[in-house]
Every structure is written in C-alpha cells, then in structure tokens.
Amino acid sequence: VLVALAGVSDASAARPVLLRQGRSEPATLRLRGGGIPFNPMTFVKKCLGQTTGPKIIIAGAPASGKGTQCEFIQKEFGVVHISTGDALREQVREGTDLGKMAEEYMKKGELVPDSVIIGIVKARLAKNDCQRNGWLLDGFPRTKGQAEAMVQEGIKADKCIFLQVPDNVLIERCEGRRTDPETGKIYHLKFNPPPEDDLVKRRLVHRSDDTKEAMVKRLEQYHKNVGSIRDYYKDVSVDIDGVQDKKVVAEAV
C-alpha cells in the first residue's frame, strides 16, 4: 500500500522506521525525525474513512453482568456503548422518520418490529463517534431475525462475547436487583450494594420483571434464541464464565 505523508518536507525524514513487530501484531512505525508512532493499517483505514476502533457485541442472559462489563469495555477501549433502548429513544427525541415509526408502535403498546430496530441500530453505527472509536452493542442482536438482518446490512463484529451464568445464579441476581430511575444504574442488594446515600436508596425501584416468576420466562426466551445467534458469530465468538468476580471477568474480556 502506497501512502503519501503530508506535511513532511524532507523525504529522508518521512521514511518510516520499524519499532517493533510481534508474530501476531502489526508493525508499529515512527517517522524518522521523531514523528508519532502509528499502525500503518490504522492510518490507511482513517484515510479511507473506515471504522478504526473495535466492533464488539456482548450477549448474555438477563442479570449475566452485561452492564458491568460494558462499563469496563468502554473504559478500556474507548468504544461507543450502544443499547437498542437508548438508540431508539434518541431517534424518537430527534424526531427522525425511524423515530416516528417506532413511536407509533410504542403508543399502541406493540413491540417495535425488527426492521425498524435494525434501521435505528444502523443509523447509530453510522455516526461519526462510532466510525471513529468503534462500538459496543449491548445485548443485540437478540433473535435469529435480528442477526440475519445485521448480516444483510453488512454490520460485522470483530468479536462476540457470550457471558455464561447458570440459571439459578441468574435468578438470585435478578431478585436482588434495584434500579435507579434517574441514572439508569443497576445495583444489587447483596453483590453490588447502592451507595450510602439516603436520597439514592429512596428512589431505587424493584422492576416488575426482576421477580423469580418473570425471570424464568425471560430465561426460557433467551435460551430459545441464543443458539441461533451463535450460528452467525461462531467465527468471532468467545465464551466467558460470568460467575467469577466482575474484575476477573473483565480481565478475561
């Protein structure tokens, strides 16, 4: 690949110097004369306007720890964290055509169809921050139809992480969860207690779908769909034991 280096007047100073190259990592170059080190493929991708950051999907049953690991991943890699709920609400707030379509279904109390959700996800991934920093899709796709639509739209992930947690552990986690409606942060009375702040504690809510009965139904739905999702990401998927301490899981991720 031939790359023109702008802003360098001395041809000898523009000659790249190899700093290091491992067996499984690309060469890192530095322009002779003290330039900034750069990965040549990253440089080329930036010139072509391609996404340079990692593209990640994280999947797991409810209460498997996706939210916690998303925080770690976002901090470590600087990717844009995307949940379909947030992306949907953003489209509605901005009054886009997709947002208006989604709002019509929500007003009727109906599920927003996959075709609209995929359009919303695609629109969000096309924004500059995702193109520049990469993205992290939180719990999406959830169904075979969504995974197939992702492929048809050319949305590819570099890695798909599946958090593995036994159902009995998930139910225990779920029953103890409490949500802060103002911040969206989720706590657990035993494993991740809320801060010693009376104001925060008073506003915590126990969601109606965080009961044992509701959780059993949600897990049945998850297990029904997760196998078909795996088929689409088997070449880039990795299973991680989500029962371990959250920091140990983060290290594995």
N, C-alpha and C positions, 0 to 999 in steps of 0.2 A: 504494500500500500504506500503510495507516494503522498506525503503530507507537506504542504507549504507552511513554513513557520513565519508568521508575520511579525514585524516589529524587531527583527534582528538584522542589523546592517552588516555584521561581519560573518561571512559564510563559515569560517572556521569555528566561530563561537556557537553557531547553530547546530553543529554536529552533535547528535545525541550520544551520550556516554552510558554504557550499561553499568548499572549499580549492583543489581542482584537478579538472579533468576533461579528459582527452585524448580523441581521437577513438575510440580503441579500448579505453579503460579506463573503469570505472565511476567515478562521482563519489566523492570522499573527503570525509567530513563531520566537523566538530568541533562539539560542543555549545558554544554561546555561553557564556562564563564559564570556558573553559579545560578542557573535558572531553577525553577521549581520542579521537583521530581513529578513525573506523570506516567500513568499507564497508557501506552500507545493506543490500545483498543478503546479505552475510555475517551481519549482525546478524539479519536475518529468518530465514535458514537455521538459525542457532543456536536461535532461539526455537521453530522447528518441529522441532528435533531432527535435522536433516539433516546429512549429511557436509559439512563446510566445507573440508577440505583437498583437494588434488588427488588424482585417482584415475588411476593410471598402470599400464600394462603395458609391460614391456620384454621383447623377444624377440630371439633370435639363435641361431646355431648354437653347439654346444659350443666353448668357447675363444674366443668372439667378444668377450669382455670384459664380459659382463653383470654379473658380481660386482663388478668395479671400478667400473662406472658406477652400480650400486645404492648403493655407499658414497657417491659424490658426490651422488646424488639425495636420499638420506636426509638427508645433512648440509645440503644446500641448502634443501630444502622441509619437513623435519621429518616426513615421512610414515613410516608403519609398513612396514618391509620384510618381505615375506612370500614364503617359498618353500614349495612344497607339502610338501616333505620335513619341514621344521620344523613346519608346521601339523599334519601327520599325527602326528609324534612327540609333539606337545603333547596331542593328543586321546587318544592311547594312554596317555600318562603320567597324564592326568587321569581315565582310566577311563570316558570318555563312551561312549554307545551307538555312536557313529560310530567311536570309537577301538577299541572291542571288535570291531566288524565288520572294520575294517582289519587288526587284529592277527591275526584268523583267516586272512585271505588270506596275510599275510606269513609266518605259521608254516608254511603249506603250500608256501611258495616261489612263490606265484602273484602276479600283478600285481593291485594294488588297483583295482577297476573304477571307471570314470569317475563313476558315480552316487554312490559313496562319497566320492571325491575332491572332487567338486563340493559335496557336503554339508559336508565339512570346510572347504573354502575359504569357503563362505557363512557358516558358523558363525564363522570367524575374522574375516571382514569386518564381522560384526555387533557385534563387541566395541567397547567404548567408545573405546579408543585409535584404532581405525580410523575410527569415526564422527566423532571429534573432529579428528584430524590428517590424515585421508586415508590412502591406501595405495599400495603399490608391489608389484605382482605380478611375481615374478621367474620368467620362463620358463613362464608359464601364462596362457592355455591352450596346449597343445602340439598338439592334434589338432582336426579339424573337430567331432567329437562333443563335446569339451570346450567349444569356442567356442559351439556351438549350445546346450549346456546352460546356459552363462553367460547367454546372451540370454533363455532361457526362465525363468531365475531372476531376471531383472531386474537383473543385475550389469553395470553400464555403466562404461566407462572414458572419461576426458576425453581421454587421449592414449595411443596405442600406438606405442612406439618399436621400430623394427627396425634392429639393428646389422648392417651389411653388411661381410663379410670374405671374400675368396677362399678356396677350399678349401685351396690349397697353403699359405697363411699359417696357416690354422687347424690344419693337421696339424703344422706346425713348432711352433706354440704349444703344442699338446697334448703332443707328445713331450717337451717340456722342463718340463712342469708337475710340481710336487711339492706334496703336501697335508700340512698339519699336522693330524694327527688330534685333537689336544687343543683347538685353537682353531677348526678348520674353515677357516682361512685358506689360500688357494692362492697359491703362488709360482711363478716361472719362472726356471730357471737362467740364462737369458740376459736376458730382458726385465724381470723383476721378482725379483731375487735375494732369498733369505731373509736375515735379519739375521745379523751376525757373532756368532752365539751357538751354541756347540758343542752345547748341550742341544737347541736347536730343530733344528739340522741333523741330529742323530742320529735324531730321531723323524719326520722327513719321509718320506713314502711316495710311491711312484710307482704310481698306481692302474692296475689291470689294463685299464681301458677308456681309458687315456691312451696307448695304443700306436697306431702308424700303421694297423695292420690293423683294430683296433676302431674307430678314428676314421672310417675310410672307411665302415664300416657305419652308424655314428651319423649321419654326414652324409647318407647316402642316405635315411635315415629322416626327417631334418629337412627336406630338400628336398621329400620326398614330401608332407609335411604343411603346410609353411609357406604355400603358395599358398591353401589352403582357409581358413586362419586369417585371412589378409589380407582375404578377402571380407567378413568380419564386422566389420572395423575400418577399411575403406577411407576412411571419412569423418573419422577421427581419427588416421590413421597418418602416420608420418614416417620416412623412411629416412635413416640417418646412417652415414657412412663410418667403420667401426670399425678401419681400418688405421692411422689417424692416432695421434699421441701421445695417451695417455689424458686429459691435461688439455685438449687440443684437442677431443677427443670430448665431454668433459664440458661445455665451453663451448657446443658445438652442441646438446647435450641441453638 
